[in-house]
Amino acid sequence: MADAPITKRLHRRIILYSTAGMFIVGLAVGLVGVLPMTQQLREAQRRNLLVDLQRQTVQIDRFMNRARNNAAGTANRTRIREAFTLYHQGDWTLQQLTNSVRTFFGESLVVATNLAGVYLFDTQSNLLLQVGTTIPTNQWQWPELTGREPNFSFPFRHENETYIAAGANILGPDQTRVGIAMTLIRTRALRQIIEDYSHLGKSGETIIGSRQNKALPIYFPMRPSKNGQPPPASRITTIMEGLERGERGQELFEPDSKLDNTIIMACGPVTGAPWSVVVAMNESELFSGVNRTLLTLSTVILALIIAGSMGMVVVLRPLAGRVILHTDELESQIYEKTAALNTELAERKRAEVVARDSEALYHSLVDTLPINILRKDLRGRVSYGNRGYCERMGKPLAELLGRSDYDLFPKDLANKYLSDDEKVIRTGEMFEDIEEHRTSDGKKAYVHVLKAPVRDSQGKVVGTQIIFWDVTARKLAEEALAKAATELARSNKELEQFAYVASHDLQEPLRMITSYTQLIARRYKDKLDDDAKEFMHFAVDGALRMQRLIQGLLDYSRVGTKGKPFEEIDCNNVLDSALANLTISIEESKAHVTRDTLPIITGDSVQWTQLLQNLIGNAIKFHGSAEPRIHVSAKRALRKDAAALGVAPYEWIFSVHDNGIGIEPQYFERIFVIFQRLHTHDQYPGTGIGLAICKKIVERHSGRIWLESKPGQGATFYFAVPALD
């Protein structure tokens, strides 16, 4: 009997400790499940703020596109362009111009709700016509001379309303400026977008502005507080910080204690304008739904824990021993169930948020791209189309969904498109093509098409995605370029052939003139006085110089037409041949020629000998008072612009350096032109063709030639050709 009180105390302790343990474990499990979920729900609310920002940004982008279309459309109206063309050409007077366009713009201002005023200028920026509301002179926008897109001002206040001014070129038939159209655009529609608080609760608001616009950094008034008071200075400062961050990119911004830390903002840029958008909401309201959910969930968990604890007391009274044995197992099961439930709930919430954000971002992206995008199912029916595709088809998306190519195109085109789609679905690979079409006026039009399979999460092909855009201008330019290149090659070949034939056919008459003049000088030398002998000498010398000029011209024309096939040549051997040909000149001038080891290249050995011979010969000819000293070298170097030009990455740069009289910089280009001489024939003999031949030889070997020199300090001629590797 003595053990009975101990047993009771033990049972009470077991029940007490088990109940306390149950309560503590239940509370811990609840916290482990609730705290991560709290963070995830709060993060989801923050992402919802980004979604609201994206929705507002898309609507603002649409407003800017309409404003851009209004500005460009005002300048591109056929009637306006024709009237300004006639006025610009002098066929119309100013009165005829204003009579033609005044009524048109008066009607446009009545019909277009966003258009408030129009100014028309001539090409000298003289105001010709003003219709509607006055545009302040400090807001006039002048487009670039050749620009096709309008220039926009920052929003500004004028006559108690906010406007945007835009300037666009009025282009004539030849696409040159014949006038300027300046429009004043109302921003009422933009303000309606900004003041749409339907998704932003009681404290949320959208702000658009730019810190670059010093006169009006916040374009529209901010949302007033509940008591109608304007927002405090700290909130305005915080909003300005958000606008600055938005100009750099899209982000979530939670201000610190130095600013108004009671709000959370999502900020980002406006496409096509130096503006930014901020969507702000009080932190308490943003997380109010999360807090209510957590309070309810916590209350339920606490009630369950208390109920479980009370139930355990009742159960453990008769079954204390067995309950104690199974407490650990039961606790483990409860923990696992709760953790699994919390994990499943969090994953489901995360998947919903990611799917919603992904879909919104995808549609926002493809709707702003300047290309046409659509998707089809396996039966070839349209399941999606971006804004560009709808505009090209001239129908809203609702009328295109579910339609096949046979509903939208002629049968032959529909058959081709169906065949291409089937190939993509069958092979699972991307298809690319450039299609040629004819417009209604019979002109060629080219479209670049990319088709790719659309796969589901299991990798199964469920349709096709098509991207296409107009490449007519590029294709027509390529065709024109190819035609011009062919015509240029033909013209160059004819010119080379003409130079060769002309110089060759002139040789015989010059030889005859020289021979007979010399014959007269020998046969009648006793009968000729000194003046006649001098005249005969001038005639012979002129004929010989003419013969050398013609021979030089013949050599110049043969560089491109009579060259040998390229082969590997050792430049050391080529230099030896050139020096052998110049032996007499080197000995007479006492020239010193040194060299480095030269590389092996691919080229015409005869022309390379002529190239080095001409450069070294010039160095000997144009020497100063000192004995000529000439050095020939070569180095291998990486060409920095090789990738941009599509040439070999490495090249050999040769140099021929001398200590001669030098050349002034203004003549660096001229000396490579045929027959261009810097000295008279009496000072330095020659034809003025040698360096022109050098340039043509280097260019035939896909190279380039240049020089560095200062008068009296010698010259260095460089020429570079591609390396073998």
NUTORZA-281082 format. One record per residue (C-alpha): residue in three letters; x negated, y negated, z negated. Coordinates in pm, whole numbers, padded with zeros to 5 digits, always signed. Each point is the difference from the previous one (the first is absolute). Example, Ala and Ser with C-alpha at 12.3 -4.5 7.8 and 13.67 -1.06 7.14 Angstrom:
<nodes>
ala-01230+00450-00780ser-00137-00344+00066
</nodes>
This chain:
<nodes>
met+00000+00000+00000ala-00298-00224-00050asp-00061-00002+00372ala+00345-00136+00088pro-00079-00370-00067ile-00325+00031+00197thr+00184+00160+00290lys+00260-00276-00001arg-00268-00267-00015leu-00182+00174+00284his+00317+00018+00209arg+00071-00367-00069arg-00352-00092+00098ile+00018+00213+00312ile+00331-00161+00096leu-00131-00348-00083tyr-00329+00040+00183ser+00169+00171+00296thr+00258-00278+00025ala-00266-00268-00029gly-00212+00181+00259met+00301+00030+00231phe+00066-00372-00032ile-00362-00098+00059val-00043+00238+00296gly+00325-00118+00157leu-00103-00362-00043ala-00346+00069+00151val+00149+00186+00294gly+00242-00284+00061leu-00282-00256-00007val-00217+00206+00233gly+00288+00020+00248val+00133-00355-00039leu-00320-00209+00003pro-00132+00117+00343met+00350-00029+00140thr+00015-00357-00136gln-00313-00092+00193gln+00129+00165+00317leu+00338-00174-00020arg-00168-00335-00059glu-00230+00062+00296ala+00303+00088+00210gln+00161-00333-00094arg-00317-00182+00097arg+00001+00177+00338asn+00364-00097+00044leu-00118-00359-00030leu-00241+00068+00290val+00290+00145+00200asp+00199-00320-00064leu-00303-00198+00119gln-00022+00211+00315arg+00373-00048+00070gln-00030-00378-00038thr-00320-00008+00208val+00169+00188+00284gln+00289-00251+00002ile-00245-00292-00007asp-00195+00156+00289arg+00324+00022+00196phe+00070-00368-00066met-00352-00093+00117asn+00047+00209+00315arg+00327-00183+00071ala-00172-00335-00063arg-00286+00102+00230asn+00250+00108+00268asn+00189-00332-00037ala-00321-00202+00042ala-00130+00210+00290gly+00345+00028+00159thr+00042-00379-00002ala-00320-00038+00201asn+00057+00302+00227arg+00352-00074+00121thr+00001+00022+00379arg+00182-00330+00030ile-00251-00178-00225arg-00303+00150+00174glu+00132-00090+00347ala+00085-00357-00105phe-00341-00060-00160thr-00180+00155+00297leu+00175-00245+00235tyr-00079-00290-00233his-00362+00111-00045gln-00046+00025+00380gly+00147-00349+00045asp+00311+00121+00183trp+00231-00123-00280thr+00016-00324-00190leu+00030-00016-00379gln+00369-00091+00035gln+00067+00308+00213leu-00179+00215-00257thr+00191-00138-00299asn+00334+00020+00183ser-00069+00367+00079val-00097+00119-00347arg+00182-00236-00243thr+00344+00164+00041phe-00157+00347-00017phe-00172-00070-00330gly+00307-00175-00139glu+00200+00319+00058ser-00286+00213-00141leu+00001-00199-00324val+00374+00061-00037val-00025+00374+00070ala-00325+00080-00184thr+00062-00037-00372asn-00372+00009-00085leu-00106-00259+00259ala+00018-00358-00136gly-00200-00207+00247val-00211+00014+00317tyr-00283-00227+00120leu-00138+00029+00354phe-00347-00129+00095asp-00196-00018+00324thr-00351+00144+00035gln-00148-00325-00135ser+00201+00037-00326asn+00234-00285+00090leu+00350+00038-00147leu+00252+00030+00284leu+00322+00104-00174gln+00132+00034-00356val+00316+00195-00078gly+00147+00065-00347thr-00167-00062-00336thr-00323-00201-00014ile-00324+00196-00046pro-00246-00188-00226thr-00320-00085+00186asn-00217+00157-00270gln+00171+00333+00070trp-00048+00001+00379gln-00153+00329+00114trp-00221+00005+00312pro-00058+00342+00157glu-00331+00111+00150leu-00044-00102+00366thr+00021+00359+00123gly+00200+00141-00293arg+00313+00205+00066glu+00115+00021-00361pro+00151-00298-00186asn-00178-00175-00288phe+00196-00036-00327ser-00027-00255-00278phe+00042+00076-00366pro+00360-00051-00122phe+00066-00362-00102arg+00284-00204-00145his+00169-00251+00232glu+00334-00174-00047asn+00085+00220-00303glu-00056+00323+00192thr-00293+00236+00055tyr-00124+00043+00358ile-00277+00162+00203ala-00151-00174+00302ala-00133+00203+00295gly-00180-00097+00320ala-00017+00214+00316asn-00141-00048+00352ile+00236-00035+00297leu-00173+00201+00273gly+00030-00051+00375pro+00013+00275+00266asp-00381+00030-00013gln+00013+00042-00381thr-00164-00336-00068arg+00140-00260-00240val+00250-00245+00156gly+00143-00128-00328ile+00047+00061-00373ala+00322+00086-00184met+00009-00078-00372thr+00293+00138-00202leu+00132-00069-00351ile+00134+00321-00155arg+00233+00016-00299thr-00085+00242-00279arg+00352+00054-00133ala-00006+00368+00098leu-00338+00038-00170arg+00136-00165-00315gln+00298+00237-00001ile-00248+00291+00007ile-00199-00150-00287glu+00310-00076-00210asp+00152+00347+00046tyr-00017+00133-00358ser+00230+00298+00056his-00280+00252-00067leu-00188-00206-00258gly+00228-00001-00304lys+00044-00303-00222ser-00359-00123-00022gly-00156+00119+00327glu-00080-00239+00282thr-00189-00023+00328ile-00247-00283+00058ile-00167-00082+00332gly-00279-00251+00039ser-00370-00064+00051arg-00263-00170-00210gln-00144-00134+00325asn+00314-00218+00041lys-00091-00272-00249ala+00314-00205+00075leu+00246+00287-00060pro-00172+00309-00148ile+00336+00158-00100tyr+00235-00036+00295phe+00337+00032-00179pro+00114-00073-00356met-00054+00282-00247arg+00292+00177-00165pro+00133-00208-00290ser+00028+00146-00348lys+00332+00096-00165asn+00045-00348-00148gly-00075-00167+00336gln-00341-00130-00110pro-00291+00002+00249pro-00267+00267-00052pro-00276-00086-00250ala-00345-00111+00116ser-00159+00329-00113arg+00232+00199+00229ile-00078-00229+00296thr-00375+00038-00067thr+00042+00379-00012ile+00196-00004+00327met-00275-00206+00167glu-00256+00259-00111gly+00221+00271+00152leu+00021-00193+00332glu-00378-00021+00014arg-00034+00373-00067gly+00264+00075+00263glu-00207-00172+00270arg-00274+00260-00059gly+00228+00304+00025gln+00293+00186-00157glu-00027+00081-00371leu+00179+00015-00336phe-00099-00282-00236glu+00060+00004-00376pro-00119-00337-00143asp-00213-00011-00314ser+00055-00217-00306lys-00150-00306+00170leu+00299-00008+00237asp+00368+00088-00037asn-00036+00365-00102thr+00377+00051-00035ile+00034+00069+00375ile-00129+00261+00244met-00056-00088+00364ala-00047+00177+00331cys-00181-00222+00251gly-00109+00037+00360pro-00068-00188+00326val+00243-00098+00276thr-00093+00147+00338gly-00102-00260+00258ala+00000-00298-00241pro-00239-00120-00277trp+00275+00041-00260ser+00057+00243-00281val+00308+00137-00177val+00047+00070-00370val+00282+00207-00149ala+00008-00065-00378met+00216+00136-00280asn-00005-00024-00378glu-00174+00301-00148ser+00282+00055-00249glu+00262+00024+00275leu-00222+00208+00231phe-00046+00266-00266ser+00342-00037-00167gly+00146+00303+00180val-00306+00207-00091asn+00021-00110-00361arg+00370+00092-00022thr-00069+00340+00152leu-00287+00063-00240leu+00209-00112-00299thr+00280+00237+00097leu-00243+00286+00064ser-00181-00064-00328thr+00328-00006-00191val+00104+00330+00155ile-00338+00159-00072leu+00007-00128-00360ala+00355+00132-00046leu-00104+00336+00138ile-00299+00011-00231ile+00213-00084-00304ala+00268+00250+00101gly-00265+00263+00059ser-00155-00069-00338met+00335+00028-00178gly+00081+00316+00190met-00334+00144-00097val+00080-00061-00368val+00326+00191+00035val-00157+00283+00195leu-00312+00030-00210arg+00183+00038-00329pro+00094+00366+00065leu-00272+00065+00252ala-00295-00188-00140gly-00242+00282+00044arg+00088+00085+00361val+00033-00365+00100ile-00345-00071-00137leu-00143+00280+00215his+00157-00133+00319thr-00049-00375-00060asp-00314-00029+00211glu+00156+00183+00295leu+00317-00211-00013glu-00198-00322-00027ser-00211+00095+00300gln+00306+00077+00210ile+00164-00331-00092tyr-00315-00188+00096glu-00032+00178+00334lys+00365-00061+00090thr-00018-00367-00090ala-00329-00052+00185ala+00135+00178+00309leu+00316-00213-00005asn-00202-00323-00032thr-00239+00105+00276glu+00281+00086+00238leu+00178-00329-00071ala-00319-00204+00053glu-00087+00180+00324arg+00350-00052+00134lys-00010-00372-00082arg-00344-00035+00153ala+00102+00181+00318glu+00307-00223+00038val-00205-00318-00045val-00274+00115+00239ala+00253+00103+00265arg+00188-00330-00028asp-00319-00209+00010ser-00144+00201+00288glu+00313-00035+00209ala+00027-00374-00066leu-00367-00063+00075tyr+00012+00213+00317his+00299-00183+00146ser-00145-00336-00097leu-00327+00086+00170val+00134+00140+00326asp+00258-00279+00035thr-00276-00262-00002leu-00232+00180+00244pro-00011-00151+00353ile+00059+00341+00159asn+00298+00227+00062ile+00049+00302-00231leu+00275+00262+00000arg+00060+00353-00124lys+00199+00281+00157asp+00127+00328-00134leu-00063+00336+00168arg+00298-00058+00232gly-00147-00327+00127arg+00248-00227-00181val-00118-00332-00148ser-00021+00020-00380tyr-00184-00325-00067gly-00124-00309+00186asn-00186-00306-00121arg+00097-00356+00079gly-00230-00021+00304tyr+00160+00308+00156cys+00353-00134-00059glu-00092-00336+00155arg-00154+00169+00303met+00310+00216+00049gly+00225-00302-00057lys+00221+00186-00247pro+00030+00021-00379leu-00128+00312-00171ala+00354+00116-00082glu+00075+00036+00374leu-00325+00186+00069leu+00018+00260-00278gly+00103+00342+00128arg-00052-00097+00366ser-00222+00206+00231asp-00222-00115+00285tyr+00272+00102+00248asp+00230-00255-00167leu-00258-00278+00024phe-00206+00052+00319pro+00037+00120+00361lys-00007+00375+00045asp-00353+00021+00146leu-00147-00195-00293ala+00204+00198-00252asn-00130+00327+00151lys-00360-00120-00037tyr+00051-00115-00359leu+00167+00331-00089ser-00291+00195+00151asp-00254-00206-00195asp+00197+00049-00326glu+00018+00377+00053lys-00375+00014+00058val-00068-00182-00328ile+00242+00228-00192arg-00142+00315+00161thr-00371-00079-00047gly+00025-00207-00318glu-00257-00240+00146met+00008-00370+00082phe+00089-00105+00356glu-00130-00321+00160asp+00086-00155+00335ile+00010-00333+00184glu+00323-00019+00196glu+00050-00216+00306his+00341-00157+00059arg+00156-00259+00226thr+00183-00300-00141ser+00327-00129+00142asp-00192-00243+00223gly-00223+00278+00137lys-00316-00081-00198lys-00219+00267-00161ala+00029+00057-00374tyr-00217+00232-00209val+00090+00152-00339his-00247+00181-00231val+00182+00293-00169leu-00107+00213-00301lys+00214+00296-00110ala-00071+00207-00310pro+00186+00278-00184val+00191-00080-00321arg-00043+00270-00268asp+00185+00073-00322ser-00160+00082-00336gln-00059+00362+00113gly-00180-00114+00316lys+00283+00099+00233val+00061-00221+00304val+00341-00168-00039gly-00018-00264+00273thr-00221-00244+00188gln-00119-00352-00068ile-00063-00231+00294ile-00205-00321-00001phe-00025-00210+00316trp-00104-00350+00100asp-00040-00208+00315val-00350+00001+00155thr+00090-00158+00334ala-00237-00295-00042arg-00292+00227-00090lys+00057+00241+00290leu+00040-00280+00254ala-00319-00159-00132glu-00186+00333+00032glu+00120+00042+00358ala-00101-00357+00086leu-00341+00051-00162ala-00064+00322+00193lys+00100-00167+00325ala-00226-00298-00072ala-00293+00230-00086thr+00042+00190+00327glu+00018-00322+00198leu-00309-00138-00180ala-00201+00316+00072arg+00097-00016+00367ser-00091-00369+00019asn-00338+00056-00169lys-00081+00285+00235glu+00083-00213+00304leu-00212-00289-00135glu-00297+00230-00063gln+00033+00147+00347phe+00023-00349+00153ala-00313-00119-00188tyr-00191+00308+00113val+00104-00033+00365ala-00055-00378+00008ser-00346+00014-00156his-00102+00298+00217asp+00118-00163+00326leu-00178-00330-00082gln-00340+00170-00029glu-00055+00037+00375pro+00066-00368+00102leu-00231-00119-00281arg-00277+00235+00107met+00036-00133+00354ile-00013-00364-00116thr-00307+00070-00216ser-00182+00195+00272tyr+00058-00255+00278thr-00083-00294-00224gln-00331+00164-00098leu-00064+00086+00367ile+00050-00366+00101ala-00232-00110-00281arg-00278+00235+00118arg+00040-00054+00376tyr+00033-00378+00002lys-00199-00089-00310asp-00249-00203+00207lys+00282-00201+00159leu+00184-00079-00325asp-00084-00297-00220asp-00017+00021-00379asp+00367-00097-00047ala+00116+00274+00238lys-00220+00257-00174glu+00148-00106-00335phe+00352+00027+00142met-00079+00345+00136his-00132+00100-00345phe+00323-00124-00163ala+00210+00197+00251val-00194+00323-00058asp+00005-00045-00379gly+00375-00073+00001ala+00071+00305+00217leu-00211+00221-00227arg+00180-00133-00310met+00334+00059+00170gln-00112+00354+00081arg-00090+00057-00367leu+00339-00137-00108ile+00182+00231+00240gln-00209+00296-00115gly+00086-00091-00361leu+00369-00021+00089leu-00029+00339+00172asp-00163+00147-00313tyr+00274-00157-00216ser+00277+00155+00210arg-00170+00343-00006val+00004+00020-00381gly+00362+00111-00006thr+00020+00176+00338lys-00336+00169+00063gly-00096+00109-00348lys-00119+00354-00076pro+00204+00240-00217phe-00074-00031-00372glu-00244+00245-00156glu-00214+00022-00310ile-00301-00231+00037asp-00299-00068-00224cys-00024-00377-00038asn-00375+00030-00070asn-00052+00134+00354val+00229-00268+00141leu-00206-00271-00171asp-00320+00153+00141ser+00143-00027+00352ala+00106-00362-00054leu-00347-00095-00131ala-00164+00176+00294asn+00207-00213+00239leu-00112-00314-00188thr-00371+00088-00017ile-00113-00292+00219ser+00211-00257-00188ile-00121+00132-00338glu-00367-00019+00107glu+00030-00346+00159ser+00178-00149-00305lys-00211+00199-00253ala+00325+00107-00165his-00001+00229-00306val+00292+00247+00001thr+00062+00210-00313arg+00279+00239-00080asp+00160+00232-00253thr+00108+00356+00073leu+00313-00016+00217pro+00294+00247-00009ile+00153+00242+00248ile+00329-00124+00147thr+00243+00082+00279gly-00026-00224+00305asp-00141-00084+00343ser-00381+00010-00021val-00050-00222+00308gln+00229-00272-00136trp-00157+00021-00347thr-00343-00049+00158gln+00133-00307+00181leu+00159-00128-00325leu-00324+00019-00202gln-00206-00126+00294asn+00220-00310+00040leu-00004-00085-00373ile-00378+00051-00040gly-00064-00181+00328asn+00199-00301-00122ala-00195+00002-00327ile-00327-00013+00201lys+00129-00266+00241phe+00137-00242-00263his-00303+00001-00234gly-00145-00307-00164ser-00360-00111-00036ala-00091+00308-00203glu-00050+00343+00148pro+00331+00189+00030arg+00072+00243-00284ile+00294+00234+00053his+00138+00270-00231val+00260+00264+00098ser+00188+00189-00274ala+00326+00185-00073lys+00199+00090-00314arg+00307+00215-00063ala+00291-00182-00174leu+00362+00046-00097arg+00237-00215+00207lys+00249-00162-00239asp+00273-00061+00258ala-00024+00346+00158ala+00331+00127-00140ala+00191-00308+00114leu-00149+00018+00352gly+00020+00381+00031val-00373+00042+00077ala-00280+00218-00140pro-00074-00082-00367tyr-00380-00017+00043glu-00208-00186+00258trp-00364-00065+00095ile-00091-00370-00014phe-00305-00079+00221ser-00193-00325-00026val-00264-00172+00217his-00173-00277-00197asp-00241-00258+00144asn-00188-00315-00108gly+00098-00203+00307ile+00160-00340+00051gly+00338+00104-00146ile+00355-00095+00101glu+00242-00255-00144pro+00319+00154-00152gln+00239-00174+00242tyr-00150+00204+00287phe+00036+00345-00166glu+00307+00093+00208arg-00095-00185+00319ile-00326+00188+00065phe+00191+00327+00049val+00206-00150+00286ile-00122+00074+00353phe-00207-00278+00170gln-00008-00207-00322arg-00352-00142-00055leu-00127-00227-00279his-00316-00110+00186thr-00088-00111+00352his-00163+00234+00248asp-00323-00203-00020gln-00018+00047-00379tyr+00082+00370-00012pro+00064+00206+00316gly+00293+00240+00012thr+00354+00058+00130gly+00213-00035-00314ile+00135+00355+00045gly-00225+00204-00229leu+00190-00047-00328ala+00336+00039+00178ile-00123+00341+00124cys-00111+00085-00357lys+00346-00081-00134lys+00171+00207+00270ile-00229+00299-00068val+00069-00015-00375glu+00378-00028+00056arg-00011+00300+00237his-00147+00193-00294ser+00291-00112-00226gly-00224-00243-00183arg-00041-00370-00073ile-00290-00248+00030trp-00080-00323-00186leu-00297-00206-00116glu-00138-00205-00287ser-00240-00287+00066lys-00121-00345-00098pro-00183-00237+00237gly-00377+00040-00035gln+00032+00307-00229gly+00051+00277+00252ala+00310+00212+00068thr+00133+00345-00090phe+00232+00177+00243tyr+00220+00272-00155phe+00205+00264+00178ala+00199+00280-00167val+00124+00329+00148pro+00186+00297-00162ala-00215+00259-00176leu+00014+00363+00121asp+00141+00127-00334
</nodes>
